[in-house]
Amino acid sequence: MGKNNISEILANDVRTQYQTLFKTIKGIVEVFPESRWREPHGDEYYIPCRIAYHLAVDIDDMIAGSFGDNDPYGNWVEAKAEEFPGKSEFLAYFDSVLDRAEKALASLDDESLTSPLESRWAWYWTGASQMILHLYIMRELSHHIGELNKMLIENGVSDVWIAR
């Protein structure tokens, strides 16, 4: 039982899945070849530094609730490769994002996850409960993790999959 005897079964599962996704992203960045970090993989959109930054921004915006307040490298879609941080600088930024996200996730409980979807999100997601937000962001993170893993393989590095 969690806060005020409210169940946290769902909330604990959501937190566990996020932690696994966060570890996977960090693991990919740590092993990504430095020489290919700012290099396109197919076209100008698929640049590892861009995709990793996009993941960090999404985590900060959608989980931590920053909504653009902590995007030090600007718009991830429009920035050029040289405008994104190097790997070590990115990892320091990513750690700060994860700190904010972990604080926000600590307040989750089953009641909040099963509460009605906030009207400010209704235009974007279809669903009845707040859980849809977390399902969506997990899908989004997984999508881009797959892109980064494909780029790793293209560079002769094994993909990173952290299951637990």
Secondary structure, DSSP 4 states (H G I P E B T S, - for coil): --GGG---HHHHHHHHHHHHHHHHHHHHHHHS-GGGTTS-SSSSS--HHHHHHHHHHHIIIIIS--TTTT-TT--TTT--GGGSPPHHHHHHHHHHHHHHHHHHHHT--HHHHTSBPPHHHHTT---SBTHHHHHHHHHHHHHHHHHHHHHHHHTT--------
